[in-house]
Amino acid sequence: MNEIMKNIFERRSIRKYKNKMVDEQLIDKVLEAGTYAPSGMNMQSPIIIAVTNKEMRNKLSEINAKIMGKDIDPFYGAPVVLVVLADKNCPTYIYDGSVVMENMMLAATSLNLGSCWIHRAKEMFETEDGKKILQSLGISGNYEGIGNCILGYPDETVKDKKIKDNHIYKIK
């Protein structure tokens, strides 16, 4: 089986991570894969914020948990959070950002890293704390959070995925 198909079939959402920072070179490869995602009219509306700083990672976790109304770590202990935002002025921004997320998760699988799409990025960066984070990075514009891609070394084995019936319909 070719490597791309293998990674697609083997990718799983990982929800338990080892307490070990991901090598920077691996993070950079995942980020690069995200930048190669297709985008509508090649507008390349998404941006990625790579968070490896533990304090900022924890702050993002707190913001996300507060939105959920729970006192948990929605990032499941993953040491890296890759936040994807996209420019709302682009008509395909949600799709473009979603493809960036998928490219990064497939790249993570190919590098033997775990990943998981964590929602509420939109709501996180609509908060005052989220807006301040963007401002501190010099990010201005009409950006909306698309997703948080958490990364780390998996500390669990995930079972094979059962694909539901009636998932594909063919017209011949």
C-alpha positions as CSV (number, residue, x, y, z in Angstrom):
1,M,0.0,0.0,0.0
2,N,1.4,3.5,-0.8
3,E,2.4,5.7,2.2
4,I,-0.3,8.3,1.7
5,M,-3.1,5.7,1.7
6,K,-1.5,4.0,4.7
7,N,-1.4,7.3,6.7
8,I,-5.1,8.0,5.8
9,F,-6.2,4.6,6.9
10,E,-4.1,4.6,10.1
11,R,-4.7,8.1,11.3
12,R,-6.7,8.2,14.6
13,S,-7.6,10.8,17.1
14,I,-5.2,10.4,20.1
15,R,-6.5,11.4,23.5
16,K,-3.5,10.4,25.7
17,Y,0.0,11.7,25.3
18,K,3.4,11.1,26.9
19,N,4.8,14.0,29.0
20,K,7.5,14.7,26.4
21,M,7.9,17.7,24.1
22,V,7.8,16.9,20.4
23,D,11.1,17.5,18.6
24,E,11.1,20.9,16.9
25,Q,12.1,19.4,13.5
26,L,9.0,17.2,13.6
27,I,6.7,20.1,14.5
28,D,8.2,22.1,11.6
29,K,7.4,19.2,9.2
30,V,3.8,19.1,10.4
31,L,3.6,22.9,10.0
32,E,5.0,22.8,6.5
33,A,2.5,20.1,5.5
34,G,-0.2,22.5,6.7
35,T,1.1,25.3,4.5
36,Y,0.8,23.0,1.4
37,A,-2.9,22.5,1.9
38,P,-5.0,23.5,-1.1
39,S,-7.1,26.6,-0.8
40,G,-9.9,28.3,-2.8
41,M,-8.5,30.4,-5.6
42,N,-5.1,29.8,-4.0
43,M,-5.9,32.7,-1.6
44,Q,-4.1,30.8,1.2
45,S,-6.3,32.4,3.9
46,P,-5.3,30.2,6.8
47,I,-2.5,31.0,9.3
48,I,-1.1,28.7,12.0
49,I,0.0,29.6,15.5
50,A,2.4,26.9,16.8
51,V,2.3,26.8,20.6
52,T,5.0,24.9,22.4
53,N,5.3,27.3,25.4
54,K,3.8,25.5,28.3
55,E,2.3,28.5,30.0
56,M,0.6,29.6,26.7
57,R,-0.5,26.1,26.0
58,N,-2.1,25.9,29.5
59,K,-3.8,29.3,29.0
60,L,-5.3,28.1,25.7
61,S,-6.5,24.9,27.5
62,E,-8.1,27.0,30.2
63,I,-9.9,29.2,27.7
64,N,-11.2,26.2,25.8
65,A,-12.3,24.4,29.0
66,K,-14.1,27.5,30.2
67,I,-16.0,27.7,26.9
68,M,-17.0,24.0,27.5
69,G,-18.1,24.8,31.0
70,K,-15.8,22.1,32.4
71,D,-12.7,21.9,34.5
72,I,-10.6,19.6,32.4
73,D,-7.7,19.7,29.9
74,P,-9.4,19.6,26.5
75,F,-5.9,19.1,25.0
76,Y,-5.5,15.7,26.7
77,G,-2.0,16.5,28.0
78,A,-0.6,17.1,24.5
79,P,2.4,19.4,24.7
80,V,1.9,21.1,21.4
81,V,-1.1,23.0,20.1
82,L,-1.3,24.2,16.5
83,V,-4.1,26.7,16.1
84,V,-5.5,27.3,12.7
85,L,-7.2,30.5,11.9
86,A,-8.4,31.8,8.5
87,D,-9.3,35.1,7.0
88,K,-13.1,35.5,6.9
89,N,-12.8,37.8,3.9
90,C,-12.0,34.7,1.8
91,P,-15.3,32.9,0.8
92,T,-13.7,29.5,1.3
93,Y,-12.0,30.2,4.6
94,I,-13.6,27.4,6.7
95,Y,-12.8,24.8,4.0
96,D,-9.3,26.1,3.6
97,G,-8.6,26.0,7.3
98,S,-10.1,22.5,7.5
99,V,-7.8,21.2,4.8
100,V,-4.8,22.6,6.7
101,M,-6.0,20.7,9.8
102,E,-6.2,17.5,7.9
103,N,-2.9,17.9,6.2
104,M,-1.2,18.4,9.6
105,M,-3.0,15.4,11.2
106,L,-1.9,13.2,8.3
107,A,1.7,14.5,8.5
108,A,1.7,13.8,12.2
109,T,0.6,10.2,11.6
110,S,3.4,9.8,9.0
111,L,5.9,11.0,11.6
112,N,4.6,8.6,14.3
113,L,3.0,11.5,16.3
114,G,-0.4,11.6,17.7
115,S,-2.9,14.3,16.9
116,C,-6.5,15.3,17.5
117,W,-8.7,18.0,16.2
118,I,-10.0,20.0,19.2
119,H,-12.9,22.3,18.5
120,R,-13.9,25.7,20.0
121,A,-11.0,27.6,18.3
122,K,-13.6,30.0,16.9
123,E,-15.0,30.8,20.4
124,M,-11.5,30.9,21.9
125,F,-10.4,33.8,19.7
126,E,-13.6,35.6,20.2
127,T,-12.8,36.0,23.9
128,E,-10.9,39.0,25.2
129,D,-8.0,36.7,26.2
130,G,-8.0,35.2,22.7
131,K,-8.0,38.6,21.1
132,K,-5.1,39.7,23.3
133,I,-3.1,36.7,22.2
134,L,-3.6,37.5,18.6
135,Q,-2.7,41.2,19.2
136,S,0.5,40.1,21.1
137,L,1.6,38.2,18.0
138,G,0.8,41.1,15.7
139,I,-2.1,39.3,14.1
140,S,-4.8,41.7,12.9
141,G,-7.6,41.3,10.5
142,N,-10.8,39.3,10.2
143,Y,-9.5,35.9,11.4
144,E,-11.7,33.2,12.7
145,G,-10.4,30.1,14.6
146,I,-11.0,26.9,12.6
147,G,-9.4,24.3,14.9
148,N,-6.8,23.3,17.4
149,C,-4.5,20.5,16.2
150,I,-2.9,19.0,19.3
151,L,0.3,17.0,18.8
152,G,2.4,14.7,20.9
153,Y,3.9,11.3,21.3
154,P,0.9,8.9,21.8
155,D,0.5,7.2,25.1
156,E,-2.3,4.9,24.0
157,T,-3.0,2.4,21.3
158,V,-6.2,3.1,19.4
159,K,-8.3,0.3,17.9
160,D,-9.2,0.0,14.2
161,K,-11.9,2.3,13.0
162,K,-15.2,0.9,12.0
163,I,-16.5,2.7,8.9
164,K,-20.3,3.0,9.0
165,D,-22.4,1.4,6.3
166,N,-24.1,3.5,3.6
167,H,-21.2,6.0,3.6
168,I,-20.8,5.9,-0.1
169,Y,-23.3,6.2,-2.9
170,K,-22.4,5.6,-6.5
171,I,-24.1,6.9,-9.6
172,K,-22.9,5.1,-12.7
